[in-house]
Amino acid sequence: MSGPYLHGHHASVLRSHSWRTVDNSAPHLIPYLKPDLKVLDVGCGPGTITVDLASRLPQGFVYAIDPSADVIEKARQHAQEKRVTNVRFEVGDIHNWQGLDGVKEGSFDVVHAHQVLQHLQDPLGCMKEMVRLTKKGGIVAVRDCDYGAMDWYPEHPGMQKWKDLYIKVAKGLKAYPNMGKMLHSIALQAGLPRQDIEASIGSWCFSTPEERAWVSSSHDQLTTSTDSDSVVRSLGGPNGEERLQTKGAGRQPRD
Ligand SMILES: C[S@@+](CC[C@H](N)C(=O)[O-])C[C@H]1O[C@@H](n2cnc3c(N)ncnc32)[C@H](O)[C@@H]1O
């Protein structure tokens, strides 16, 4: 993997990611889905969006990659449980896909990434590879959140502190926690013509007591995620931020 992945793959993170479906996380793709499409899902995580996509493409196929072998295993299990067979999960990095069997330049109708670019130190490089892997006339579909835009009521000092800390840590790792609003610009820089770029906005809303409890339980990532433990500790002391810059940038990811 090209840089540290802040969230890591702790159970609390996977609980949150496994809730995701095409309806709640990739509705922008639905109008473009055709039964025989060949799709690449970049940074598929536990694969719930991937498997949902595959189940909507009865004559098509979804190839999914993620650098974490553990999470790829979980994604394979999920596909088996759902009895979806037109999907293939492989350990792989978007910056280094050349060795992957079956992945070729210009070979996918759709190349999709959900909540991935924000975690990368080189999101433009990722976008360029995604464009390269897409067939002429195909679709590159990316969706990312914007931590700066997350909001709630009533105001809550603890939640505000969590958000500020998350953004600080992510930026310290040279990632882009506010990527959502930057995506059109990254697409332009990758060479896509302005008239071909379609921007849209979506939201997740957690309102009922059950939804709030669930989303809160998945946001202890900064203290439970294996990748972020040392980062959080490094913020604690004097000059913590300076130590974060050096430590985060050089640290090897565990997954
Ligand atoms: C926030 S998760 C999103 C997972 C999934 N797309 C979803 O929305 O449920 C980001 C994923 O990107 C993966 N990732 C990080 N760097 C990557 C890279 N260079 N190439 C491909 N995937 C990467 C991580 O391992 C992680 O599983």
The ligand as an ORCA input file, in Angstrom:
! r2SCAN-3c Opt
* xyz 0 1
  C     -12.805      3.473      3.869
  S     -12.384      1.928      3.158
  C     -13.667      1.767      1.937
  C     -14.017      0.335      1.642
  C     -15.165      0.157      0.657
  N     -14.928      0.795     -0.597
  C     -16.431      0.678      1.271
  O     -16.843      1.789      0.986
  O     -16.992     -0.054      2.108
  C     -10.948      2.290      2.157
  C     -10.272      1.050      1.599
  O      -9.266      1.466      0.670
  C      -8.204      0.519      0.759
  N      -6.993      1.108      0.176
  C      -6.088      1.906      0.790
  N      -5.079      2.188     -0.063
  C      -5.358      1.568     -1.232
  C      -4.681      1.467     -2.492
  N      -3.513      2.056     -2.690
  N      -5.254      0.735     -3.497
  C      -6.438      0.125     -3.290
  N      -7.123      0.187     -2.108
  C      -6.588      0.891     -1.105
  C      -8.112      0.226      2.262
  O      -7.423     -0.984      2.539
  C      -9.585      0.199      2.651
  O     -10.121     -1.102      2.661
*
